């Protein structure tokens, strides 16, 4: 009963803080840490200490999966250089740099154990950064890089932590054994993730019951995590790969209803888990401080070392990101030159002619590859990362979920264990309050320009025109499309055609509306008038429900249809 009560109170606090954080302009994780710390000193609230296995095995897999399924694979691929640099190499450099400092400051700590703590504090948690970035309208490429880093860096840190703990206990014979262990963990995890992703997507595509499909989707993260961990690979990376694969294949393998359900379900799960962990983070601080053995190292000394570690991590991140920005810009120029040479090579082959069908097919595939490369270069140029973007990335180094859980997974025999956990918590809290609290101010001062809403809407309208053109070609032979021998009623064909035109024209109406035109366009008038009709229909439905003249299942179906219609007619961008 007590656990259920705490769960209800926790969810209530999370929802309340999330609602008010938007008005205050402060990220919810920051407020939740402070609220949790205040609640820990409330009379009647017991000390909190959540086992690290609950976080690493129960919370982290669904959190990462929920984020991975929503990351476009195309954007991930285009920014793989920046993401891998931040999530792999920067994590390794940060871990060894902080490990060296801790090794010097704590004389009883061996170097491998010091690197283990460095691995604990090295991966930033992109939850707060991306939440702030999306709310303030950061450029999409910046958000993609931060999200991609947050997905992969956890795997790097946890694999390094495992290797460092094994080395500390004498389980690894040499540095090459550690490198081999790291490589095995990564390669095997990718294979497991792809296998689980392909198998579950195939299975879910054959199901037509949304309840069964949802049930399977909930266990996918654990199906990827558990076998990868059992064979000594990175379960976290396996979950990320499975999520990326599922998100990429969902457009072709799943129905629209499945995609809608997945979006709502995983957004809810992610919201509760993310914010719940930050609330627990504040609640655990009191218990953590009270259990520190001051004979070895005092609480304030541990906090001071944590602040020194925080400063070092910030400096290392700035030192790494600054040259990275220039390397990425040079890489775009190099890719542009390679793409131009590739085009010239294709033109020479085409001029020479095709001697057989096999060469013709190879040329078509090469043309497709060229168009993809050209699109990549143009997109990266439009969303180039300048020095302002570099500052934002450098300052988005907040630590969170993984740091908290991984710190508590350190072996009990580790010297200064309680102090090391407190140091990790200090780093997490300091970065969350300092960097997370000031990141909105940094973004505003730098004047980082977000996405161009009008340009995005114009691009959407062009895409819908292209899609409509492809769809309308079907209506040239409606009988063949339906597989019917009888003649199709021309009125039916015209209604389908007008519905297709309407969607495209609505997109262009929103483009015109973004031009700050005060005149209500016909399509906007249509939407408002249709919404008024739906509202009148809903009022009548409520009357029918009160009168009880219809079966409840009939009323529920009518309610669903009205909800779908109202959601389609909800106010769009630029409407008044």
Helices and strands as residue ranges (DSSP letters): H 2-24, H 28-40, H 52-53, I 54-59, H 60-68, H 73-78, H 80-84, I 85-89, H 90-105, H 111-122, H 126-136, H 140-168, H 175-205, H 210-230, H 235-253, H 256-290, H 299-352, H 357-382, H 387-395, H 401-408, H 417-431, I 432-436, H 437-446, H 453-472, G 473-477, H 478-482, H 490-513, H 522-547, H 552-568
